[in-house]
Amino acid sequence: MTKIFFSGSIRGLRDKQETYLELIKHLNIYGTVLTEYVSDPKLSSYGDNKRSNHQIYDRDVSWINESDIVVAEVSTPSLGVGYEIAYAEQLGKKILCLYRKQTDKKLSAMINGNKKIITKEYETIEEATMYIDNFFTPQTT
């Protein structure tokens, strides 16, 4: 079974929590999402209050190491998400970044310009899930 690390902003902002929930539900079609907690509506922007910063770091790095694929929702800027993506890239993980189209914000060139990362801009959840489907079942020509 494919192990998926889903990354999304927690301490930055929690405004995309419902989006995370929908994306994670869809990702479950393709494997086990190790980080389902990211979509938990009870999770505040303070993050996981039951663990120290060191414990969170160790847990997340372990999950990235264990994962086969990383999917990140990168519409909300987050140092943690950026770190997780860079760490996964160094390990050679296959990475999909999803970015909601916004007129007033642009995605970082460090993500959008990286040829090792598949980046897709979306307007609706349906469009984002289509990109996930294409990522997991690439079309052959």
N, C-alpha and C positions, 0 to 999 in steps of 0.2 A: 504494500500500500504506500502510495506517495505521501511524504510528509511535507507539509506546507507551513512556512513561517509567514504570517501576515503581519505587516507593520503599518501602524498608523499613529498619528499624534495623540499623546496622552497628556503630557504636562504642558504642551504648547496651547492647545485648545481642544475641547471636546465637542465642537460644533458638527463634526462629521460622524458622530457615533452611530446614527441610524444608517448612514451609508456603509460604515464598517460592518454593521450587522447584516445588511443585504449582501455585501460582497462575500463575507465569511460563509453565510448560508450557501451561496452559490459555489464557493470553493470546496465545500464539503462533498460535492458531487465527485470531485477529482482526487480526494484523499483526506487525510487527517490534518486539520488545522491545529497546529501546536499552540497557537496564541489566540484562541477564541475569546479570552478574557478582554481583549482590546475593544470588543463591541459591547461589553457589559454596561448597561445604563447606570448602574450603581457606582461604577468606577469614576472617581472625580478627577479633575485636572491635577490633583496632588498625586495621582497614581496609586500604587499599591502601598497602603499604609502599614501593612503587616510585615513587610520586608524592608531591610536596609537597602541603601543604594548599591552596596556591594553584592548583596544577595540578588537583587534585580539584574544587575549586570551579569553575574555568573549564570543565572538562569537563562537570560536571553541569549547570551553567547553560546551556551550549551544547546539551546533550541536551534540557533542558526547552524551550528555544526551538524546537528542531527538532521536538519531539513534537506530535502531534495531541491526545493524551489522556494524562492522568496517573492511574495507579491506585496507591494506597498502602495497605499493610497497616499499621495504626496501633495495634495491640494493645500494642506495646512503646513506651513514651514515648521520643521522640528529637527533639532540637532540630533536627537536620539534616532529618529528614522533615517536621517542622513548617515549616521554612524553605522547603523545596522546594514544599510545598503552597501556602503563601502566595505564593511567587514565581509559581507556575503560575496561581493565581487572578488575580494582577495582570495576567497576559498574556491572561486570558480563556479559559484552557484548560478543557475539560470534565474534571471530577475525580470519581473514585470512591474513597472511603475504606472499607476493610473492617476490621472490628473484631471480634475473637473475644470472645464473651460471657464475662465474668468476674464472679464475685460480689464479689470484694474490690477491684475497680478500676473506675473510670468513665472514659469517654472525655472528653477536654478539651472544655469548652463552646465553645471557640474553633473547634473542628472540627465538633462535633456540632450546634452552634447556627447554623452558617453555611449559609444557604439556597442559596448558590452551589455547595455541595459536596454530592454525593450520598453519604450515609453509610449503610452497612448492617452490622448486627450479625449474626454467624453463629456457629454451634456446630460445624459440620463443614465439611470441605473441599468436599464436594458442595454444601452450601448456599452457600458463598462462590462457587463456580464458577457456580452458578445466577444469583447476583446479577451476576456478570460477563456472563453470557449476556444477561440482561435489560438491562444497561447498553448493550451493543453492538447489541442488536436489541430496541429498546423495543416493548412490546406496545401495539397500538392498540385503542381501545375503540369 
